[in-house]
Amino acid sequence: MKLPIPAEEQFRAPAHHERVTSRIGLALAVTFTTCFVTGLISHLIQHPPGWFAWPSRPVGLYRVTQGLHVISGVASIPLLLAKLWSVYPKLFGRPLVRSLPHALERLSILVLSGAAFFELTTGLLNVAQNYPWGFYFPQVHYAVAWLAIGSILVHVAVKLPIIRRALSRTTVEEPPAEGLSRRGFLVTTGLVTGVAVVATAGATVPFLRGVSALAWKTGKGTQNLPVNRTAAAARVTWSPDWRLSVVTSHGTTKFSLDELRALPQTTAELPIACVEGWSQSATWRGVSLPTLLKAVGAAPGTAVRVSSSERGGLYGVSVLPGEHTADELTLLALELNGEVLAPDHGFPCRIIAPNRPGVLQTKWVTKLEAL
C-alpha cells in the first residue's frame, strides 16, 4: 500500500514556524561566521600570502582564535540540525519548482546544506584526529568553507524579507498548537547547544576542564603536555654526533647540544595551541632566537626557515617570520616543565614561539636558515 505524500500545510507544529526558523538561523549565522573567520585566520597563518602579517603578541591570541573556531563549529552542529528540522516540511511543497528563481533558491539551499554538513563533519573528525578520507584535509576544508559562506550569503539575501518579518515584534501570534511550543523548541535548542559547547570548551578554556567531559588531550601526555605526533611516528632517532646547523650569509655554524646549553638561556610560560582546538600552557627554557641569531652574526627580525629531522611529515619545515625571530620569547627550547625535552616533545631541541599554531612549532630541529 502506497502511503500518501503529506502536503507542506499539514505540518503545523510550532517548531516549523518562520519565526523559529529565523531565530535559529540567526544564531547559526553568528556561529558559522565566527567559525569561518577564525578558520581563515588559521589558514593565513599557516599559508601566509605576501600581504599577511601575524604578530607574536599577545602570546595567547591564536589560542583564543582557534579555540573559538572549534567551539563555534561544535555549537553549529545542534543549531544546524534544529534549523533543518524547522524547515524540512518545505520539502513537501508543491510544485517542486515554481520558477527559475525558485529553482536557483532550492539549489543554493542544497549547496548550503551539503557544504555545511561537510565542514562540520570533517571538522569534528579532525578534532578527533580521525581521517577516513584520501584528500588533504586543510586544503579541502578551506575551499569548502568559501563555498559554505558564499551559499549562506546568497540564502540570507534571498530570505531577508521573510527574516525581517519573522523577527519583527509586530508579527501576529498564532493560536497555540499541540506539542512543544516555539519558545520550548528554542530553549531546548539553546540548552543542547550550550551542553555541546561546555562539554568540549575545556580543551581551550582551562577553568572548564573539570566539567568538560570531551576536553580531549589536555593534562595528558609526557611531561604534562599532550603529544600529537610521537618521535616513533616521525621516525626520528638520536645520535651523539647530532649538531644544529645555523645557516646565514656569513656561512654555516654548527652547535652541539652542550654548546647550545652554554648560551644564555631564557625561560618563558607559553601556550601550545593545536589546530584541533586544544591548548595548554607550559614552562619552556632554551635559547631565544634573537640571542642565537646574534651569536652567528645575523640580525634578529630576519625570517628563518626551520627544518626538522622528521621523515615523511607534512610539517617537517616551517618558516618563522621576522616578527617572531625578533621576539625574545621565541625559543629554541631545550627543556619543558623543568626537564630535558622528552623525545616525543622534540629532543634535542624544538621551536616554541608565541602566538603560533602547534603544527608550526617544529620539533626535532636540525637546521635553521636565515632567509
Secondary structure, 3 states (H helix, E strand, C coil): CCCCCCCHHHCCCHHHCHHHHHHHHHHHHHHHHHHHHHHHHHHHHHCCCCCCCCCCCCCCHHHHHHHHHHHHHHHHHHHHHHHHHHHHHHHHCCCCCCCHHHHHHHHHHHHHHHHHHHHHHHHHHHHCCCCCCCCCHHHHHHHHHHHHHHHHHHHHHHHHHHHHHHHCCCCCCCCCCCCCCHHHHHHHHHHHHHHHHHHHHCCCCHHHCCCCCCCCCCCCCHHHCCCCCCHHHHCCCCCCCCCEEEEECCEEEEECHHHHHHCCCEEEEEEEECCCCCEEEEEEEEEEHHHHHHHCCCCCCCCEEEEECCCCCCCCEEEECHHHHCCCCCEEEEEECCEECCHHHCCCCEEECCCCEHHHCCCCEEEEEEC
